[in-house]
Amino acid sequence: MAVRQHEIDGGARKAVFSPVDSRARVDAVVRRLGDAIELGLLADGEQLPGESELAGQLGVSTVTLREALMALRQQGLVTTRRGRGGGSFVSLPEVPADDRLRAGLRGWSTEELRDLGDHWAALSGAAARLAAHRTEPADLQPLRRTVEELAHAEDAAARSRLYGRFHVELAAAAQSARLTREQVALQSEVGALLCLVLADDAYREEVADRHRAVVSAVQDGAHETAGTLAERCVRESTARLVAVRLTL
């Protein structure tokens, strides 16, 4: 049975399916599609474009694409069906249990987490400021939808994906493909770890309120306010991760 595709912002999806870097192209395709799947920009069960079409969108040969799809299948991120109605389909990965997430967090020093937070805040702040200058009110609907999905998400895995998706869509609203791709790559580093702080219902509600405030500032064209609010949201989440890291 066909799985209905999530309604994701067109700008974010365009960044996913834009040409990859010319260096190490198989790895670049695996990273691009893998990051998008783990972030939820590509929906669980969604059928990917045909090989010729997808290779053309990514600017690679069909041979390179097939190698990348094979690697994604080995990672459990893509499944392939043969015959009528067949093709390559997204397979959303399971989020590791808390003990594995904590083990992953131990691989980060507090200094590295703070440095990651600085980079993330810079990206999101710049995206929010640009979006306030460039976007139209109607273009903010994907962001509003993501905020409301986050506000009602029950499990930490869904919350972390929606948190990351918000920041990717914010970059897309800034009409910057490069910022969008940077956000997708960054979320692949930090996304799963956010499960450790977003399991708390009170903090989930706080984040949703912060995201709503960013959207309102962008809509009002208040670029400095939008940037500051986006940065503050990211820094608060990073600080919570650092606090968890200090307990390990």
C-alpha positions as CSV (number, residue, x, y, z in Angstrom):
1,M,0.0,0.0,0.0
2,A,1.4,3.4,-0.9
3,V,2.5,5.5,2.0
4,R,1.4,9.1,2.0
5,Q,4.4,11.4,1.8
6,H,4.9,13.9,4.6
7,E,4.1,17.5,3.7
8,I,7.6,18.9,4.0
9,D,8.7,22.4,2.9
10,G,9.7,22.4,-0.7
11,G,12.8,24.4,0.0
12,A,14.1,21.7,2.4
13,R,13.4,18.9,-0.1
14,K,15.1,20.8,-2.9
15,A,18.2,21.0,-0.8
16,V,18.1,17.2,-0.2
17,F,17.8,16.5,-4.0
18,S,20.3,19.2,-5.2
19,P,23.7,18.1,-6.7
20,V,26.2,16.7,-4.3
21,D,29.8,17.7,-3.9
22,S,32.0,16.4,-6.7
23,R,34.5,14.8,-4.3
24,A,33.9,11.2,-3.0
25,R,30.4,11.2,-4.7
26,V,29.2,7.8,-3.4
27,D,29.9,8.9,0.2
28,A,28.4,12.3,-0.5
29,V,25.1,10.7,-1.8
30,V,25.0,8.3,1.2
31,R,25.5,11.1,3.6
32,R,23.0,13.4,2.0
33,L,20.2,10.9,1.7
34,G,21.0,9.2,5.0
35,D,20.9,12.5,6.9
36,A,17.6,13.4,5.3
37,I,16.1,10.0,6.3
38,E,17.3,10.2,9.9
39,L,16.0,13.7,10.2
40,G,12.6,12.7,8.8
41,L,12.8,15.1,5.8
42,L,12.1,11.9,3.8
43,A,9.1,10.1,5.2
44,D,9.1,6.5,6.4
45,G,7.9,4.3,3.5
46,E,8.3,7.1,0.9
47,Q,9.3,6.0,-2.5
48,L,12.5,7.6,-3.8
49,P,12.5,8.9,-7.4
50,G,13.6,6.4,-10.0
51,E,17.3,5.8,-10.4
52,S,17.7,7.8,-13.6
53,E,15.7,10.8,-12.2
54,L,17.4,10.7,-8.8
55,A,20.9,10.4,-10.3
56,G,20.1,13.4,-12.5
57,Q,18.8,15.5,-9.5
58,L,21.9,14.7,-7.5
59,G,24.3,15.2,-10.4
60,V,25.8,11.8,-10.3
61,S,26.0,8.7,-12.6
62,T,23.5,5.9,-12.2
63,V,26.4,3.7,-11.3
64,T,27.3,6.0,-8.4
65,L,23.7,6.2,-7.3
66,R,23.4,2.4,-7.3
67,E,26.5,2.1,-5.1
68,A,25.1,4.7,-2.7
69,L,21.7,2.9,-2.5
70,M,23.4,-0.4,-1.8
71,A,25.2,1.3,1.1
72,L,22.0,2.8,2.4
73,R,20.3,-0.7,2.2
74,Q,23.2,-2.1,4.2
75,Q,22.6,0.6,6.8
76,G,18.9,-0.3,6.9
77,L,17.8,3.2,5.7
78,V,16.5,2.0,2.3
79,T,14.6,-1.1,1.2
80,T,14.2,-2.2,-2.4
81,R,11.2,-3.9,-3.9
82,R,11.1,-5.7,-7.2
83,G,8.4,-6.0,-9.7
84,R,5.3,-3.9,-10.3
85,G,5.2,-1.0,-8.0
86,G,8.8,-1.6,-6.9
87,G,11.6,0.7,-6.4
88,S,13.6,2.1,-3.5
89,F,11.8,3.1,-0.3
90,V,12.8,5.0,2.8
91,S,13.1,3.0,6.0
92,L,13.2,5.2,9.1
93,P,15.8,3.9,11.6
94,E,15.0,3.0,15.1
95,V,16.4,5.5,17.7
96,P,18.9,3.8,20.1
97,A,17.9,3.1,23.6
98,D,18.8,5.7,26.3
99,D,21.9,3.7,27.4
100,R,23.3,3.8,23.8
101,L,22.4,7.4,23.5
102,R,24.3,8.2,26.7
103,A,27.2,6.1,25.4
104,G,27.2,8.2,22.3
105,L,27.1,11.4,24.3
106,R,30.2,10.2,26.2
107,G,32.0,10.5,22.9
108,W,31.6,14.3,23.1
109,S,33.5,16.4,25.5
110,T,31.8,19.4,27.0
111,E,34.0,21.7,24.9
112,E,33.0,19.9,21.7
113,L,29.3,20.2,22.6
114,R,29.7,23.9,23.3
115,D,31.5,24.4,20.0
116,L,28.8,22.5,18.2
117,G,26.2,24.7,19.9
118,D,28.1,27.8,18.8
119,H,28.1,26.6,15.2
120,W,24.4,25.6,15.4
121,A,23.4,28.9,16.9
122,A,25.3,30.8,14.2
123,L,23.5,28.8,11.4
124,S,20.0,29.1,12.9
125,G,20.4,32.8,13.9
126,A,21.6,33.7,10.4
127,A,18.7,31.7,8.9
128,A,16.1,33.4,11.0
129,R,17.4,36.9,10.2
130,L,17.5,36.1,6.5
131,A,14.0,34.5,6.6
132,A,12.6,37.7,8.3
133,H,13.9,39.7,5.3
134,R,13.0,37.3,2.5
135,T,10.1,35.1,3.3
136,E,6.4,35.7,2.8
137,P,3.8,34.9,5.5
138,A,2.3,32.1,3.4
139,D,5.8,30.4,3.2
140,L,5.9,30.0,7.0
141,Q,3.1,27.3,7.0
142,P,5.6,24.4,7.0
143,L,7.3,25.9,10.1
144,R,4.0,26.4,11.9
145,R,2.9,22.8,11.1
146,T,6.2,21.4,12.4
147,V,5.8,23.4,15.6
148,E,2.4,22.1,16.3
149,E,3.5,18.5,15.5
150,L,6.3,19.0,18.0
151,A,3.9,20.3,20.6
152,H,1.8,17.1,20.4
153,A,4.6,14.5,19.7
154,E,4.5,11.8,22.3
155,D,7.9,10.1,22.1
156,A,11.4,11.6,22.3
157,A,12.4,10.3,18.9
158,A,9.6,12.1,17.1
159,R,10.3,15.3,19.1
160,S,14.0,15.2,18.2
161,R,13.2,14.8,14.5
162,L,10.7,17.6,14.5
163,Y,13.1,19.9,16.5
164,G,15.7,19.3,13.8
165,R,13.2,19.7,11.0
166,F,12.2,23.1,12.3
167,H,15.7,24.4,12.0
168,V,16.1,22.9,8.5
169,E,12.9,24.5,7.4
170,L,14.0,27.8,8.9
171,A,17.0,27.7,6.7
172,A,14.8,26.8,3.7
173,A,12.6,29.8,4.5
174,A,15.8,31.9,4.3
175,Q,16.0,30.7,0.7
176,S,19.5,29.5,1.2
177,A,20.3,26.0,-0.2
178,R,23.7,26.1,1.4
179,L,22.4,27.0,4.9
180,T,19.7,24.3,4.5
181,R,22.3,21.6,3.6
182,E,24.5,22.7,6.5
183,Q,21.5,22.3,8.9
184,V,20.7,18.8,7.6
185,A,24.3,17.7,8.1
186,L,24.4,19.3,11.6
187,Q,21.2,17.6,12.7
188,S,22.7,14.2,11.8
189,E,25.4,14.9,14.4
190,V,23.2,16.1,17.2
191,G,19.6,15.0,16.4
192,A,19.5,11.6,18.2
193,L,21.2,13.0,21.2
194,L,18.4,15.5,21.7
195,C,16.2,12.6,22.7
196,L,18.0,12.8,26.0
197,V,16.6,16.2,26.8
198,L,13.3,16.2,24.8
199,A,11.8,13.3,26.7
200,D,10.7,15.8,29.3
201,D,7.2,17.1,28.5
202,A,7.7,20.5,30.2
203,Y,10.8,21.1,28.1
204,R,9.0,20.0,24.9
205,E,6.3,22.6,25.6
206,E,9.0,25.2,26.2
207,V,10.7,24.4,22.9
208,A,7.4,24.6,21.0
209,D,6.8,28.1,22.6
210,R,10.3,29.2,21.6
211,H,9.8,28.0,18.0
212,R,6.4,29.8,17.8
213,A,8.1,33.0,18.9
214,V,10.7,32.6,16.2
215,V,8.0,32.1,13.5
216,S,6.2,35.2,14.8
217,A,9.3,37.3,14.7
218,V,10.1,36.1,11.2
219,Q,6.5,36.9,10.0
220,D,6.8,40.4,11.5
221,G,10.1,41.0,9.7
222,A,11.8,41.5,13.0
223,H,15.1,40.1,11.8
224,E,17.2,40.8,14.9
225,T,14.6,39.5,17.3
226,A,14.1,36.4,15.1
227,G,17.9,35.7,15.0
228,T,18.3,36.2,18.8
229,L,15.4,33.9,19.6
230,A,16.6,31.2,17.3
231,E,20.1,31.4,18.8
232,R,18.7,31.3,22.3
233,C,16.7,28.2,21.6
234,V,19.7,26.4,20.3
235,R,22.0,27.5,23.1
236,E,19.4,26.3,25.7
237,S,19.2,22.9,24.2
238,T,23.0,22.6,23.9
239,A,23.3,23.7,27.6
240,R,21.0,20.9,28.5
241,L,23.0,18.4,26.6
242,V,26.2,19.6,28.4
243,A,24.4,19.2,31.7
244,V,23.5,15.6,30.9
245,R,27.1,15.0,29.7
246,L,28.4,16.3,33.0
247,T,26.4,13.6,34.9
248,L,28.0,10.7,32.9
